[in-house]
Amino acid sequence: MPMDSLEKMRVLIRSSALAPIEQERFISILSSADRVALEQIVELCEADREWIEHLYRNFSAKAAAIEAGDKGGWDRILQEEEGLLKTIREAA
């Protein structure tokens, strides 16, 4: 039986440099993702495993900004994302 996207991500995350508690947290976060988004995340992480840590750090930063009510922090995170997406588009 082929692995579903969440199971593929679980395997990828377990092989990452994230600490075990970070791995569990990231798997928990991704378990709420819709199927299409999760498939895209799997493709991205299979192509370049560095994305695993980058995505985890991004999710964590967003959660911290929300928890703290830090609108400026949230805006900085979004600006960084926009810059990264621009870089990816230009490289494609």
C-alpha positions as CSV (number, residue, x, y, z in Angstrom):
1,M,0.0,0.0,0.0
2,P,1.5,3.4,-0.9
3,M,2.2,5.9,1.8
4,D,-0.2,8.8,2.2
5,S,1.2,12.4,2.3
6,L,1.1,12.6,6.1
7,E,3.0,9.4,6.4
8,K,5.6,10.6,3.8
9,M,6.0,13.8,5.8
10,R,6.3,11.9,9.0
11,V,9.2,9.9,7.5
12,L,10.9,13.0,6.2
13,I,10.5,14.9,9.5
14,R,11.9,12.0,11.5
15,S,15.0,12.0,9.3
16,S,15.5,15.8,9.8
17,A,17.7,17.6,12.2
18,L,14.7,18.8,14.2
19,A,14.7,17.8,17.9
20,P,12.2,15.0,18.7
21,I,9.8,17.4,20.4
22,E,9.9,19.7,17.4
23,Q,9.3,16.7,15.1
24,E,6.2,15.8,17.1
25,R,4.9,19.3,17.1
26,F,5.5,19.7,13.3
27,I,3.7,16.4,12.6
28,S,0.8,17.5,14.7
29,I,0.6,20.8,12.9
30,L,0.7,19.1,9.5
31,S,-1.9,16.6,10.5
32,S,-4.4,19.5,10.2
33,A,-3.4,20.5,6.7
34,D,-5.7,19.7,3.8
35,R,-4.6,17.0,1.4
36,V,-3.6,19.3,-1.5
37,A,-1.5,21.6,0.7
38,L,0.2,18.6,2.3
39,E,1.0,17.0,-1.0
40,Q,2.7,20.2,-2.1
41,I,4.7,20.4,1.2
42,V,5.8,16.8,0.6
43,E,7.0,17.6,-2.9
44,L,8.9,20.6,-1.7
45,C,10.5,18.7,1.2
46,E,11.4,15.7,-1.0
47,A,13.1,18.0,-3.5
48,D,15.1,19.8,-0.8
49,R,15.1,18.5,2.8
50,E,16.2,21.9,4.2
51,W,12.6,23.0,3.7
52,I,11.6,20.8,6.7
53,E,13.4,23.0,9.2
54,H,12.6,26.2,7.3
55,L,8.8,25.4,7.4
56,Y,8.9,24.4,11.0
57,R,10.7,27.6,12.0
58,N,8.2,29.6,10.0
59,F,5.2,27.9,11.7
60,S,6.8,28.3,15.1
61,A,7.5,32.0,14.5
62,K,3.9,32.5,13.4
63,A,2.5,30.8,16.5
64,A,4.8,32.8,18.7
65,A,3.7,36.1,17.1
66,I,0.0,35.1,17.4
67,E,0.4,34.1,21.1
68,A,2.2,37.3,21.9
69,G,-0.2,39.5,19.9
70,D,2.9,40.8,18.0
71,K,1.5,42.4,14.9
72,G,4.9,43.8,13.9
73,G,6.5,40.3,14.3
74,W,3.7,38.8,12.2
75,D,4.2,41.4,9.5
76,R,8.0,40.7,9.5
77,I,7.3,37.0,9.0
78,L,5.0,37.7,6.1
79,Q,7.6,40.1,4.5
80,E,10.2,37.3,4.8
81,E,7.8,34.9,3.1
82,E,7.1,37.3,0.3
83,G,10.8,37.8,-0.3
84,L,11.4,34.1,-0.3
85,L,8.6,33.4,-2.7
86,K,10.0,36.2,-5.0
87,T,13.4,34.5,-4.9
88,I,11.9,31.1,-5.7
89,R,9.8,32.5,-8.6
90,E,12.9,34.3,-10.1
91,A,14.9,31.1,-9.9
92,A,12.2,29.0,-11.6
